[in-house]
Amino acid sequence: MANKPKIAHLSGSNATISNSPPLVTSNKARQKYDLPLRTNFDGSAQRFDVLRPQRLAAPAIVYVEQFSAHPLEADAAELYGPPDGYLDTHGEFNEVQQNDDDTPVYKVELVPEDGLYPLPYMARQADGSAWEDDCAFTNAPAEKSRQPYYPDGSRMFEEIDRLSIAENGTGNLVSARADMEFFRILPSSGYTKGLPADQRTDVGSGDIAPETLGQDYFVYRPRHLSVSPPRPALARIANEAQKILDTGEYLGAIWTQGSPRVEETLYWLNIILDTTLPVCGNAAQRPHGEISNDGPKNLVDSVEYITSRVWEDADGRNKAGTVVIQEQQVFASREVQKGDARPGGYVATGGHGGLLGAVRGHDLPPILTYLPGAKHTWQSAVNRTQIPETVDGITQEGTQIITTEVRVKDGDGNLVESAVPHVSIVKDGNYTAESFDSGPEREIDTLAQIEDNLANNPLAGFVIEGQSPYGSMTNKPREGLLARAIRCGMPVVRVGRGNNEGFSSGGGGFIGGSNLTSTKARLLLIACLMRFGAIPPARDPDNPTEEEAKAIDAKVADYQKVFDTH
């Protein structure tokens, strides 16, 4: 018997795709416990209870009315076999019809092993009141709030297999193609009380220790408790993803994350991973289980994309780089961007491609109609393998800027979290200089960041989002400060503002950011800093020597080569 491939699911932060709507106490429970019923907007009684997927604790016999799955089943009654029996007006079951008003039924035994069933939500709060939202009360602290996110992907994929239906009426849309295994790299929820090893649904060994919000997991709901991963998390993402893919057990991986965030993480993986395997990014604009939620189809499409092997070149290597698959479209991670909070809200940036293909459906396999020309994953000049253990950084001693060794990889080849460079995005518009004759001393935000970099960030740089498409700046005092920052050891990349459709050039020590957005340019500059180290600083940044200028230009050329090809 052929073995199904295995795919690794990697849980990322703040992920709507793994976020369920609030569990609200049903009216059935409210009636049972004499609680105020939920009503319609006009105060009238609600038509139905919301059903939420839950597990049976014991077997149950139910009787399902024949021809109740569709209004026109009875219209073709002659095409159907007989029912299992009939229920009389007293609810008694008989295998043979007793009266004309007996109801034909199917007798079904439901058992816990069947899996999840949609059922009324019967839970109440500890004080006996109904649940109305995630929190016990408005703006409740974390200890009085429930977590709406799933701690790993296992429940989400189980619900897809159990409850989602293909256009041909079948299910098991994931497990029919692949076996999934689940990893919690930067999960969106956590076990605040820990979890015994024998209850784990993710891949890992031992008990999970009690987890802390903002350290081990990252949420955006409830809104007042939202927290996002910091910069060092980029190293954790790269290290963990690389380790998983290097096992040789998986055909590919799926990374899920918040819809405005997945575009950055997938591009980071595109340039930092050294792998020939595909990695897909998925997000959702609506929580899992909400009306018309888009996440399940996106995940199923990624499973189909990976198992189709459409991404393979003649040598079995990934030719498409990391991709984001949303609403059946396959986006190159370099160019994808969220444009709006609705299904179909992703766009291709840069004006020159970005859409690689589609997961077509209708019994057609996935297709790639274009391939990226930019280097990626196993081709990348700044992937994890290419990054050395140490590079030169900068620091200030007194008035002197000197180089200092920075360890960016440990002995096992992992990126060091504390060494992830600091890259600031500076946005420049017209009419931003303080006055007709103001100087750099008024550009206090840029001055402060340069000073902080010299004190605390040995690997640091800037991305300037200037005029489109050139990346040029109109604020000359600020431009002068950034030019000086280059001579202090901090590379500066120029890109056009917004979703720029042209190409930004370098010159004067600045690096041309091509047609990258500022957020993608920032990630590439972070990788370059870990690969090449800081720009060699001039002893006097205001008056570099000829030799110092040549050394600066040579290092900038290394950076520019990467920005021209990635």
N, C-alpha and C positions, 0 to 999 in steps of 0.2 A: 504494500500500500504506500502510495506517495506521501511524503511528509509535507505538511504546510510550512511555509517560511515563518520565521519569527520576526516581529517588528517591535522595536523598543519605543514606548511612549514616555516622553520626558515632560514632567510637569513644571511649568513656569509660573511666574507670579501674576497676581491681579487678573486672573483669567475668567472672563465672562463665560467662556465656553465650558468651564467646569463649575459654574455657579448656578445654583438652582433658585427659583423664586421663593419667597418666604413661605414657610410651612404654617398655614393659617388654620386654626381649629375649624372643623367642618360644622355645618348646621346640625348634622346628625348627632355630633357630640354635644353641641349646645342644647339641643332638645333633651338629650339624655341627662344632662347635668343642670338643667334649668338656668342656662346662661342666655343673655340677649342674642337673638338671631342676627346674622348678617342680612342686610336688605339691599334692594336695588337703590339707585340714586334717588328715586322718587319716594322711597320708603316702603315700597311694595315687597312682597316676599320674593326671594330669589328662586329661579326655576329649578336649578340643579345644585348639588354639591360638587365642588372641585374634587377630582380624584388624583391621588398621588401614588406613585409606585411604592409598594410595601411588600413585606414577606408574610406568608401565612405561617402561623405557629403550629398548626395541626391540619390534617386533611379535612376537606369540606365537600359535601355533595351539593351541587347546584343544578337547577333545571333551567335550561335556556330555551326560550320560545323559538319554535321553528319559524323560519323566514323573517327573523328580526334583524339580520345583519345588513339588509338593504331593502328599500321600499318596494323594489320590483322583483324580489325573489319569488314571491307567491304568484306573480304573473307567469312564471315558468315552472309552476309546481310539478307539472308532468315530467320534468327532467330530473327530479329529485327522488332519492330513495326515501323509505319511510322513516318517521321519527323513532326515537327509542321508546316512546310511550306517550301517555297523556296525563295531564293534571285536571282533576275535576274541580268544581267550584269551591270545594272545601280544602283544596291543596293536596289531595291524596293522589299518589302516582299509581297508574295502572298501565301495564304493557299494551292492553287492548282498549280502544275507545269505548266508553260506557254511555256517553250522552253526546248530543250534537254540540253542546256548548263546552265540551272538554277542550283543553288547549294542547295541541301537539308540542312535544318538548324533546330536547336532547338531555340525557342524564350524564352529567360530567362530574368526575371526582377530581377536585383540585388538591394537589399535595404540595408541601413546602418545596420539594425538589423541582417543581415546575419552574421556579424563579419568581420574579416580581409580578405582582398584580396591581392594577390601578384600583385604589380603595379610598374611602373617606378617611380623612386625617382626624384621629380621635384624641390626640394628645392635648393636654392643658398645661398651664403653668403650675409651678409648685404651690402657689396660693389658691389654686382652683379656678383662676380666671382663664379666659381664652387667649390663645396666641393670636396676635394681630399682625406681627411683623417679626423680623429677626430678633429684635431686642425685647426684653421684658417690659420696657417702657421707653419713651422717646429719649434719645441720646444717652442710653444706658451705658455704663462702663463695660469693658470686655467681659468681666466676670458675670455680668447680667445679660449677656448677648449670646446668641447661637451663631455658629459659623455656617454660612450658606454654601461655601465652596466644598468640593470633594477633596479629600487629602491626597489622593492619587487618581489615576485615570480608570481604575478598575470598575467603579460603580457607573461611571459615564459610559464606558464601552459595554457594560452589561445591559444598561438600559437601551442602548442603541440596538444591540442584538435581540433583545427581548421585545421591544415595543416599536421599533422603526420598520417601515414596510417599503419594499422596493416597488417599482412601477409594475412588476409582474406579479405582485401579491405575496411575495415570499419575504422571509426575514433572515436573521442571523447574518446581517450584511457585513460584519467584520469577520467573525470566526469562520465563515464559509471560505474566506480567502487566506487568512493568516491567524497565527496565535500571537496575542499581545502580551508583553511583559512591561511592568510599570516601575518607573524610577522617579523619585522625588528630589529633583535638583534644586529648584527654588519654588516649592509648592505654594499654592494659594490658601492653604489652610493647614492647621497643625494639631497634633495631639497634646493638648495642654496638660493632660495628666499622664502622658506617656502611653505606650502600647506594648503588651507582651508579644514576644517574638512569634508565638503560635497564632496570633490574630492578624499578623501583617498580611496585607494584600499587595505590597510592593516587593521588589527584589531587594534583599538586604538580609543581614544576619543580626541576631540578637534583639533585645528589647529596644524600642524607641524611647529615649529619655523624654521627660516633659519638655515640650517645645514652647518657645517664646515668640510672640508677635513681633515682627520687625527684625528678628534675628534668624529664625528658622522658617518662617512663612510670612507671606505678604498679601494683604487684602486691599480691596477698595470699597468693600461693603461689610458692615455698615459704614456709611460715608465718613462719620466722625472718627472712625478708628482706622482709616486708610493709611497705609504705609507702603513704600516702594523700596526695592533693593538698591543699595548704594553701589558706587563704582567698583569696589573690590569683587562684587558678584560676577563681573565679567570673567575673572579668572576661574571662579568655581564652575561657571557654565562650561567654559572651554575644557577644563580638566575632566569634569565628570562625563561630558558628552564624548570626549575622545576615549576615555577609559572604556565606556560602554561599547562604542563602535569597534574598538580594538579587540574585543573578545572573540570576534569572528562568529558570534552566535546569531547575528541579526542581518536581515537583508537591507534594513534601513531604519530610520527613526522618524518619529513625529514629535515636534515640539509644540506645546500649546501655551498660550499666554494672552494677556490682555490685548484687545484689538488695536490700541494705539502703540503698543510696545513690540509686537511680534516682528514688525518690519525691521527694527534695529537689531534684535537678537539674531534673526536669521542672517542678516548681513554680517554680523560679527562671526557667526559660525561659518559663513561663506569664506571669510578671509583667514580665520584662525585654525579651523580644523584641518588636519592632514588625514583625509579619508577619501576612499574611492566610492563610498556608499552614499546613497541619497538621504537627505534630511529635508523633511517637509515641515512648514510652519502652518498652523491653523489657529484661527480665532473665531469669535462669534460676536455679532452685534446684539444678540438677545440671549438671556440666560437659558441654560439647559432646561427644557420643559415648557418654556414660555410659548405662547402662540407664534407659529411660524418661525421657531428658532432655527437658525442656520447652521449651528455647530455640528450636529450629527452628520449632515450631508457633507460638510467640509472634511470631517474626519474619515468618513467612508471613501471619499474621493482620494484622500491621501493614501489610504490602504490600497486602493485600486491602482493608483499611480505607481507606488513602490512595487507591488507584485506584478505589474505589467512589464516591468524592466524596460520601459520605453526610454529610460534615462541612460541606459548602458551604451557605451561605445563598443567598437569591435573587440576591445580587450577586456570588456566587462566593467569598465570604470565609469563613474558618473560623469556625464558630459554636460549636464545642465547646471551644476552647482546646487546650492541650497535654494529651495523655492518656497513660496507662499501660495497655497492653494485655497482660493476663496470663490464660492459661487461658480464652481467648475472651471475657473480660469487659473492657469498656471503662470504665476508671476516670477520673474527673476528677483531674487532677494535684493539685488543691488538697486533696482528701480521701483520696488513696490512701496506704496504709501497709503495710509488710511486717509480718505478724503471726506467721509461722512459716516455718521453712526447709523447705518442702515445696511441690510444685506445688499451687496453690490456696491458698497461704498469705497472700495479700494481702486486706486488709479496707478498708472505707470508714470513715473517721473522721468525727467531728463530729455524728453522729446525725441528720443531715438531708440525705440524698442521698449523692452521690458516685459511684454506678454510673450511667453514662450510657446504656449499651447493650451490644450483644454482636456478636461476629463469629460468626454462627450456624452456618455449615457446612450440610451436607446440601443443597447447591445453593441455599441461601437467602443473599441478600446481607447484609452488615452492616446493623445497625439502631441508631438512636439513639432511645431512648424518653424521655429527659430531656435538658435542656440546662442548663448552669451559669448561675446568675444573677450570679455574681461576675465582675468585669471581668477580661479576659485579653488577652494579646498586643497586637493592634492597638487594643484598647479601653483598655488599661492606662494609668493615670495616672502610672505610674512606669517605663514602658518606656524603652528606650535613647534614643528620640527626645525624650522629655519631660525627660530629665536634662540640666541645664545644664552648661556647661564648668567652672564653679567654684561652690562653695558655701562658706558659713561653717562652719569647724570651731572647736574650742576647744583651748587649750593653757594651761599654767600658767607664769607668770613670777614667781618668788618666791612670794608668798602670793596673788597676783592671778590670776584666771582671765580670759583675754582671748580674743577671737575672732581667727581666722586664716584666710586664704583657702586653700582646698583645691581643687586642680585635679582634677576627677573624670573629665573627658573630654579627649582630646587634640584637635589640630586636625582630625583625620580623623574625629572622632566616636566614637572607640573609648574604652571605659571604661579608666581607668588602673589597672593591677593593684595598685599600691602604695596606691591610695586606697580600696580596698574596705574598708568600715567593720568595726570589731571589735564584735561583739554577743555578749555572754555569756548563757548560759542558767543561771539560778539556780533550784534546786528547793527548795521550802519544804514541810515537813511539820509535823505537830503535834509538840509537845514538842522543838522545836529550839533554843529560847533556852537559853543556858548555865545560867542560874539564875533564881530568882524576882526578883532585883534586878540582873541583869547589864545592862551598857550596850553601846552600839555598838562600844566598843573591843575587845570579845571577838569580834566578827564579822570576824576577820582576813582571811578569803578575799575578802569583799566590799570591805573597806577597801583591800586590796592591789590589787584589780582597778581600783577607782576611781582610785587613785594612778597606776597604770600607764597607764590611759587618758589622764589629764591630761598624762602625760609623753610618751607614744608614739603615742596614737591620737586624732587630732583629730576623727575621726568615730567615735563609739562609743555604745553603748547596752546595755540589758539586757532580757531576757525573763524574767519571774518566773513559774514554774510553781507556782501556789498551789492552794488548795482548789477542787474541782470543784463547780459549774461556774464559780464566781465569779472565780477567780484571786486570791482574798483570801489574805493572809498571816497566820500565827499568831505569827511571830517579829517582835515589834514593834521591837526594836532594829534588825534588818536592814531592816525596812520603812522605818524612819526614815532609814537610810543611803541607801536607794534613792530616797526622796523628795528627799533632799539632792542625790543625783546628778543628778536632773532639773534642779534649780536650778543645778547646775554645767554643764549643757548636754547631758546624756545622756538621751535619751528612754527610758522604761521601759514595756514592754508587759506586761499581765497576762493569763495564760491559765490554764485549769484543767489539772489534772495528767492525764498519760496520754492515752488516747483519750477525751477529754472530749466528751460529747454535748450540752452546753449552751453558753451564751454568756456570755463574761466581759465585764463592763462596765468603763468607765474611771472617772475621778473623782480629785480631789485631785492632779491633774497626771499621773496614770497614764493610759496608753492602754488601752482595752479591746480584747483580742485576738480577739473574736468566738468562733467555735468552732474556731479553728485550733489545731493541735498546736504545742508550743513550737518544734519545728524549723522548721515552716513560718512561724510568726510571726517567727522570727529572720531568715529570708530576706526577708520583706516589710519588716521594719524596716531591713535593710541597704539595700534599694532606696529606701526612704523617706529615709534619711539622705543618699543620693546625689542624691535629687531635691530635698529641702528644706533640707538642711544641719542643723547641730546646733541644739538648743534654745538660745535666747539666754541666756547665763549671767547670774545675778545677781552684782552686785559683792560682796555679802556673802550667800553661799548660805543662811546661817542666818537672815538677816533681809532678804528681798527687799523692795524698795519696791513701792508700788502699781503704778507704771508697769511695773516689771520683771515683776511677777506677771501683768499683762495681756499683756505680750509673750510670756511663757511659755505662757499659756493659748491665745493665738492660734496659736502654732506647734504646740502639741499638737493643736489642732482640725484643722490641716492633716493631721497624721498620722492622727487618728481618722477623718477622712473616707475615707481610703484603706483603713484596716482595716475599715471598715463596708461597703466595696464590692468588696473584692478577696479 
